[in-house]
Amino acid sequence: MQILEINLELVEKLPADEESRLLLPENVACKASLTDYLALNEICEYRIEYHEGFIFSFYHNIYNDFMPNHEQIVSNFMAILILFIAKFKLAWRILPSNLVIYIHNDGKPCAYKPDAVVFKGKLNFQTFFREDESKFQATDNPYSAIEVLSKGTKSFDLNTKLANYQKIETLEQIIFVEQYKMAVYVYDKIDGNWIKSEYFDENDQFFVAECPVSLKELYIYVEF
């Protein structure tokens, strides 16, 4: 069936272990509640996300270990921000992709896991309960989110995911980075409007708040 601009096979449930997941089709989804997703996410051995009543798993997220460009770009981005935060002793935090970002989405909740997330100050968490009274949390106040684009999910990231990210009140910036060529697409919220900027040259730079990020630094050790 077609979900999120991607062909996904609908299955009854998703397993927690990676070995069982590999026996399923490449891109799969199962119908579930948000709390069911958060419960599975805590024990899941591979990356899963949630969109309007479905948990979904993409093939490329299982094989991140075989995507050196993807991992290098995320590492470079985090290193740039961490050095800046330390240098100026800022109360910022930058966290990797195991953090769940909750989006209310007009009553059709989504829970995504960007490749890296920047917070200005403390994280705010929404708490969700299951019938057995177990509770799970997801944060809802990111300042900036970065996604490294993959061929299989690029359309979803640049359309559905972008539109839903823009519904987060605290989010001021969304960054999409190509891993097969030097290209960065930055969406900044300025006076309530989202403005897109594109960068293609190693001498170009964009800013995460006051932190400059040059493409030369962002793509260091990345091989096309």
C-alpha positions in Angstrom: 0.0 0.0 0.0 1.0 3.6 -0.5 1.8 5.5 2.7 3.9 8.7 3.0 4.8 8.9 -0.8 6.6 5.5 -0.3 5.5 2.0 -1.1 5.2 0.2 2.2 4.1 -3.3 2.9 1.4 -3.4 5.7 2.2 -6.0 8.3 0.4 -7.0 11.5 3.2 -6.0 13.8 6.9 -5.1 13.9 9.4 -7.2 15.8 11.8 -5.6 18.3 14.9 -7.5 17.1 16.8 -6.7 13.9 17.1 -10.3 12.8 13.3 -10.8 12.7 12.9 -7.4 11.0 15.2 -8.5 8.2 12.8 -11.3 7.3 10.1 -8.7 6.4 9.9 -6.7 3.2 12.2 -3.7 2.8 9.8 -1.0 3.8 7.0 -1.9 6.2 4.4 -0.3 8.4 1.9 -1.5 11.0 -1.1 0.1 12.5 -0.6 1.1 16.1 -1.2 3.8 18.7 1.4 6.4 19.6 2.0 4.8 23.0 2.5 1.4 21.3 5.1 3.0 19.1 6.9 4.6 22.1 6.9 1.3 23.9 8.4 -0.6 20.9 10.9 2.2 20.3 12.4 1.7 23.8 13.4 -1.9 23.0 13.7 -1.8 19.2 17.1 -2.7 17.7 16.5 -0.6 14.6 15.1 2.8 13.8 11.4 3.2 13.6 9.2 6.3 13.3 5.4 7.1 13.7 3.0 8.8 11.3 -0.7 9.3 11.8 -1.5 5.8 13.2 1.3 3.8 11.7 4.7 2.7 12.9 7.0 2.5 9.9 10.5 1.1 9.2 12.6 1.9 6.2 15.2 -0.5 4.8 17.9 2.2 4.7 17.6 2.8 8.4 18.6 -0.8 9.2 21.8 -0.5 7.2 23.2 2.8 8.4 26.4 1.0 9.2 26.8 0.6 5.4 26.2 4.3 4.8 29.5 5.9 5.7 28.6 9.3 4.1 25.4 9.5 6.2 27.2 8.8 9.4 30.1 11.0 8.6 27.8 14.0 7.9 25.9 13.5 11.2 29.2 13.2 13.1 30.7 16.3 11.5 27.5 18.4 12.2 27.5 17.3 15.8 31.2 18.0 16.2 30.8 21.5 14.8 28.0 22.3 17.2 29.6 20.7 20.2 32.8 22.8 19.8 30.8 26.0 19.4 28.6 25.2 22.5 31.7 24.4 24.6 33.6 27.5 23.3 30.9 29.9 24.3 29.6 27.9 27.3 26.0 27.9 25.9 23.1 26.2 27.5 22.4 24.4 24.2 22.2 20.7 23.7 22.7 18.6 20.5 21.4 15.0 20.6 21.5 12.2 18.0 18.8 10.2 16.3 17.6 8.0 19.1 15.6 11.0 20.5 11.9 11.0 19.6 10.3 14.3 18.5 6.6 14.5 19.1 4.3 16.5 16.8 0.6 16.9 17.7 -0.3 17.4 14.0 -3.9 18.6 14.6 -4.8 15.4 16.5 -3.0 13.1 14.1 0.2 12.6 16.0 3.6 12.0 14.5 6.8 11.0 16.1 10.0 11.4 14.1 13.7 10.8 14.9 15.9 13.3 13.1 19.5 12.5 12.6 20.4 15.3 15.0 18.4 17.8 17.1 19.5 21.1 18.7 17.8 22.4 21.8 18.3 25.9 23.3 18.0 25.2 27.0 16.1 22.4 28.7 14.2 19.7 26.9 10.4 19.6 27.4 8.7 16.2 27.4 5.2 15.0 26.7 4.2 12.0 28.7 2.0 9.2 27.4 0.4 6.3 29.3 -0.7 2.8 28.3 -3.5 0.9 29.9 -1.1 -0.9 32.2 -0.1 2.6 33.5 3.4 2.3 32.0 4.5 5.7 30.7 6.6 6.9 27.9 8.0 10.3 26.9 8.8 12.3 23.7 10.2 15.8 23.5 8.4 18.6 21.7 10.6 21.7 21.9 13.5 21.3 19.4 15.2 24.5 18.0 16.8 22.9 15.0 16.6 19.5 13.3 18.9 18.0 10.7 18.0 15.1 8.3 20.5 13.5 6.0 18.6 12.6 2.8 18.5 9.0 1.5 17.3 8.1 -2.0 14.5 5.9 -0.8 12.9 8.4 1.6 13.9 11.8 0.1 10.4 12.5 -1.2 8.9 11.8 2.2 11.5 13.9 4.0 11.1 16.9 1.7 7.3 16.8 1.6 5.3 15.2 4.4 8.0 15.3 7.1 9.0 18.9 6.3 5.3 20.0 6.5 4.9 18.3 9.9 8.2 19.6 11.3 6.9 23.1 10.4 4.0 22.6 12.8 6.3 22.5 15.8 6.0 25.8 17.6 9.6 26.0 18.9 11.3 24.8 15.8 13.1 27.6 14.0 15.2 25.7 11.5 15.1 22.5 9.4 18.2 21.3 7.6 18.3 18.7 4.9 21.7 17.5 3.7 22.4 15.4 0.6 24.9 12.6 1.1 25.6 11.7 -2.6 26.5 15.3 -3.6 27.4 18.6 -1.9 24.0 20.2 -1.3 22.3 21.6 1.8 18.7 22.9 2.0 17.9 25.1 5.0 14.5 26.2 6.1 14.5 29.1 8.6 11.5 30.5 10.3 11.6 34.2 9.9 8.8 36.4 11.3 6.5 33.3 11.2 7.3 32.4 7.6 9.5 29.6 6.4 12.3 30.7 4.1 14.3 28.2 2.1 18.0 28.7 1.3 20.2 26.4 -0.8 24.0 25.8 -0.5 26.2 24.0 -3.0 29.7 25.2 -2.7 32.3 24.2 -0.2 32.9 27.9 0.7 29.2 28.4 1.5 28.1 28.5 5.1 24.8 28.6 7.0 24.0 29.3 10.6 22.4 27.3 13.3 21.4 30.2 15.5 24.8 32.0 16.0 26.9 29.0 15.0 28.4 29.1 11.5 28.5 25.8 9.6 30.6 25.7 6.5 29.9 23.1 3.8 33.7 22.4 3.7 33.6 21.3 7.4 30.2 19.6 7.1 31.5 17.3 4.2 35.0 16.6 5.5 35.9 13.0 4.9 32.7 12.5 2.8 33.4 10.7 -0.5 31.0 11.0 -3.4 
